[in-house]
Amino acid sequence: MTFGLSSCKKGKADVVLKGTVSDATFNSNLTGASVQLFEVEAGGGEINLLGTTTIGSDGSYSFAFPRNQVESYIIEIQKNGYYDIDASISLQELSIEEDNVYNYSTTAKAW
């Protein structure tokens, strides 16, 4: 009887992180907000900016990036006159098989 072992080369795979941001005050899409995505390195905890985008009229954002050996990712959403959103996403929560959808909502500080 003969047994054969084969291995696949494991390389980095891209992760897609996307979603929408809504304005809960006016029950609409939040447009014009800045979205920044950071990675938190494992062990040392150094934080690196992966990308920045601006939310369009449909309220959506999207990032595609290589899955690195990191502890977590941080998404920051900011718009003048609205409460900031700061969310942490652990590496284990993310899939390379399908898009990772994270929707958020914020409210106006005063109106």
C-alpha positions as a LaTeX table, in Angstrom:
\begin{tabular}{lrrr}
\hline
Residue & $x$ (\AA) & $y$ (\AA) & $z$ (\AA) \\
\hline
Met1 & 0.00 & 0.00 & 0.00 \\
Thr2 & 1.34 & 3.41 & $-0.95$ \\
Phe3 & 0.37 & 6.69 & 0.65 \\
Gly4 & 0.96 & 9.96 & $-1.07$ \\
Leu5 & 1.04 & 13.33 & 0.57 \\
Ser6 & 0.52 & 16.49 & $-1.29$ \\
Ser7 & 0.47 & 20.04 & $-0.11$ \\
Cys8 & $-0.98$ & 23.23 & $-1.40$ \\
Lys9 & 1.00 & 26.40 & $-1.28$ \\
Lys10 & $-0.73$ & 28.73 & 1.10 \\
Gly11 & $-0.36$ & 32.32 & 0.15 \\
Lys12 & $-2.11$ & 35.48 & 1.07 \\
Ala13 & $-5.68$ & 35.79 & $-0.01$ \\
Asp14 & $-7.68$ & 38.94 & $-0.49$ \\
Val15 & $-10.38$ & 39.93 & 1.95 \\
Val16 & $-13.33$ & 42.07 & 0.87 \\
Leu17 & $-14.83$ & 44.22 & 3.60 \\
Lys18 & $-17.86$ & 46.25 & 2.63 \\
Gly19 & $-21.14$ & 47.60 & 3.90 \\
Thr20 & $-23.34$ & 50.63 & 4.25 \\
Val21 & $-23.51$ & 53.45 & 6.74 \\
Ser22 & $-26.87$ & 54.95 & 7.58 \\
Asp23 & $-27.95$ & 58.21 & 9.16 \\
Ala24 & $-30.36$ & 57.14 & 11.92 \\
Thr25 & $-31.39$ & 60.73 & 12.61 \\
Phe26 & $-32.87$ & 61.29 & 9.15 \\
Asn27 & $-33.41$ & 57.62 & 8.22 \\
Ser28 & $-31.22$ & 57.84 & 5.10 \\
Asn29 & $-27.81$ & 56.88 & 3.76 \\
Leu30 & $-24.89$ & 58.76 & 5.29 \\
Thr31 & $-23.04$ & 60.37 & 2.38 \\
Gly32 & $-19.67$ & 62.09 & 2.27 \\
Ala33 & $-18.28$ & 60.42 & 5.38 \\
Ser34 & $-14.62$ & 59.37 & 5.55 \\
Val35 & $-13.93$ & 55.67 & 6.18 \\
Gln36 & $-10.47$ & 54.52 & 7.26 \\
Leu37 & $-9.37$ & 50.90 & 7.68 \\
Phe38 & $-6.43$ & 49.99 & 9.93 \\
Glu39 & $-4.74$ & 46.70 & 10.79 \\
Val40 & $-3.46$ & 45.95 & 14.29 \\
Glu41 & $-0.33$ & 43.81 & 14.13 \\
Ala42 & $-0.23$ & 40.66 & 16.23 \\
Gly43 & 2.01 & 40.81 & 19.28 \\
Gly44 & 3.33 & 44.34 & 19.05 \\
Gly45 & $-0.01$ & 46.01 & 18.49 \\
Glu46 & 1.37 & 48.48 & 15.94 \\
Ile47 & $-1.48$ & 50.07 & 13.95 \\
Asn48 & $-1.11$ & 50.57 & 10.19 \\
Leu49 & $-3.46$ & 52.40 & 7.83 \\
Leu50 & $-4.65$ & 50.10 & 5.02 \\
Gly51 & $-6.87$ & 52.52 & 3.15 \\
Thr52 & $-9.26$ & 55.44 & 3.09 \\
Thr53 & $-12.44$ & 55.97 & 1.12 \\
Thr54 & $-15.37$ & 58.38 & 1.03 \\
Ile55 & $-18.94$ & 57.15 & 1.22 \\
Gly56 & $-20.97$ & 57.90 & $-1.90$ \\
Ser57 & $-24.65$ & 58.71 & $-2.31$ \\
Asp58 & $-25.68$ & 55.07 & $-1.82$ \\
Gly59 & $-24.08$ & 55.03 & 1.66 \\
Ser60 & $-21.70$ & 52.21 & 0.78 \\
Tyr61 & $-18.00$ & 51.62 & 1.36 \\
Ser62 & $-15.71$ & 48.81 & 0.22 \\
Phe63 & $-12.13$ & 47.68 & 0.83 \\
Ala64 & $-10.17$ & 44.78 & $-0.69$ \\
Phe65 & $-6.88$ & 43.92 & 0.96 \\
Pro66 & $-4.55$ & 40.95 & 1.52 \\
Arg67 & $-5.25$ & 38.92 & 4.65 \\
Asn68 & $-2.15$ & 39.37 & 6.78 \\
Gln69 & $-1.15$ & 37.83 & 10.08 \\
Val70 & $-2.70$ & 40.51 & 12.23 \\
Glu71 & $-4.64$ & 40.60 & 15.48 \\
Ser72 & $-7.57$ & 42.66 & 14.24 \\
Tyr73 & $-8.78$ & 45.43 & 11.98 \\
Ile74 & $-10.22$ & 48.78 & 12.99 \\
Ile75 & $-12.73$ & 50.70 & 10.92 \\
Glu76 & $-13.23$ & 54.40 & 11.64 \\
Ile77 & $-16.08$ & 56.39 & 10.10 \\
Gln78 & $-16.20$ & 60.17 & 10.52 \\
Lys79 & $-18.36$ & 63.01 & 9.26 \\
Asn80 & $-18.65$ & 66.53 & 10.63 \\
Gly81 & $-21.79$ & 66.94 & 12.70 \\
Tyr82 & $-22.16$ & 63.17 & 13.35 \\
Tyr83 & $-20.95$ & 60.84 & 16.07 \\
Asp84 & $-17.86$ & 58.89 & 15.01 \\
Ile85 & $-17.96$ & 55.14 & 14.56 \\
Asp86 & $-14.96$ & 53.11 & 15.74 \\
Ala87 & $-15.31$ & 49.35 & 15.38 \\
Ser88 & $-12.88$ & 46.48 & 15.84 \\
Ile89 & $-13.09$ & 43.35 & 13.70 \\
Ser90 & $-11.04$ & 40.31 & 14.71 \\
Leu91 & $-9.13$ & 38.35 & 12.09 \\
Gln92 & $-11.18$ & 35.24 & 12.88 \\
Glu93 & $-14.41$ & 37.03 & 11.89 \\
Leu94 & $-13.25$ & 37.60 & 8.31 \\
Ser95 & $-13.68$ & 35.20 & 5.42 \\
Ile96 & $-11.62$ & 34.95 & 2.24 \\
Glu97 & $-14.39$ & 32.83 & 0.68 \\
Glu98 & $-17.06$ & 35.53 & 0.54 \\
Asp99 & $-17.53$ & 39.25 & 1.05 \\
Asn100 & $-17.59$ & 40.41 & 4.68 \\
Val101 & $-20.49$ & 42.79 & 5.18 \\
Tyr102 & $-20.49$ & 45.21 & 8.13 \\
Asn103 & $-23.25$ & 47.80 & 8.21 \\
Tyr104 & $-23.15$ & 50.73 & 10.62 \\
Ser105 & $-25.44$ & 53.53 & 11.75 \\
Thr106 & $-24.80$ & 56.89 & 13.39 \\
Thr107 & $-26.77$ & 59.94 & 14.43 \\
Ala108 & $-26.35$ & 63.65 & 14.02 \\
Lys109 & $-24.89$ & 65.44 & 17.05 \\
Ala110 & $-27.51$ & 68.20 & 16.79 \\
Trp111 & $-30.05$ & 69.34 & 14.25 \\
\hline
\end{tabular}
